[in-house]
């Protein structure tokens, strides 16, 4: 796997503002990473917010701050990250 969401954990209940963090072995500008949410109906939307990047050895961590203002309706969502054509596995989070 090139791209793994390490925070939040699968089945977490998200509290806003929330940080979404992905671990990657790809070194790209943080502007190239995208986070997506998919509702239970299958509708996908880009999650926007400030992005930061840090490096530990050959591993890169990209974090998006998901603000209260960008909070979607209550429900269950799948979250995944993407760099270019590479997508992470999705995790499921609950938003109340």
N, C-alpha and C positions, 0 to 999 in steps of 0.2 A: 504493500500500500504506500502510495506517495503522499496521501492526504488523509488525515484522521482528525475528526473532531474530538478534542480531549476535554472540553468544557462547553456547555453543561454536560451532564451524564444522561444517558438514555433514560427516559421516563421521568426526568426531573420536572418539578413545577417551577416555572420561571418567575422570578421576581424582577421587576423593572426599576431602574435600568439594569440590563443584563449584559455580561460579557460573553461573547462566543469566541472560543479559541480553537484554532486548527494547528496541527503539527504537520510539517511537510519537510521533505528532503529537497524541495525546489526553492531556489533562491530567486525570487522575483520582487519587483517593487510592490509594496502593499496595495497599490491601486489596481493591481491585476487580479487580486483575489475577490471572489464574489461569494456572498452567503445568500442562500435561498431558503424560503419557507414554502411548504406545500400543505394546503389545508386538507381536511378529510374529504372534501369534494374533488380534490386533485388539482385545484388552482394553485399555480406557482407565482411567487412574487419575490423580487430582489429585496433583501434586508439592507437598508442603508444606515450609515453612521460612520464616525471616525474610526480609522484603522491604524493599528500600530504593529510593528514588527520587531522581534528580537531573535538573536541567534545564540545557540549553545552548540559549539562544535560545528558539525555539519547538519544540524537540525535547526529548522526555522519555525518560529511560532508567530502566527498572525492572529491578532485579536480585534474583533469589531465590538464597539460599544453600542448596544441596541437600546435607544433611549425610550423613555416613557411615551414621548410624543409619537414614536413609530410603532407603538404597541398595537397589534391586531386585535380583532374580536376574540372573546374567550373561546377556548376549544383546544383540540389536540392538533399539533402541527408536526410535520417532519421537517427537519433542518438538515441541510447539507451545504458543503462548500465546494467551490470550483476554481481551478486555475487553468485557463485555456480549455482544453478538451478533457482535462482530468477532473473527475468528481470524487468527493469522499462518499463513503457510505452514509446513509441518512440515520439520524437519531430522532426519536420522538420526544417532544416536550409538551407539557400542558400549560396553557395560559388561562388565568382565571380573571 
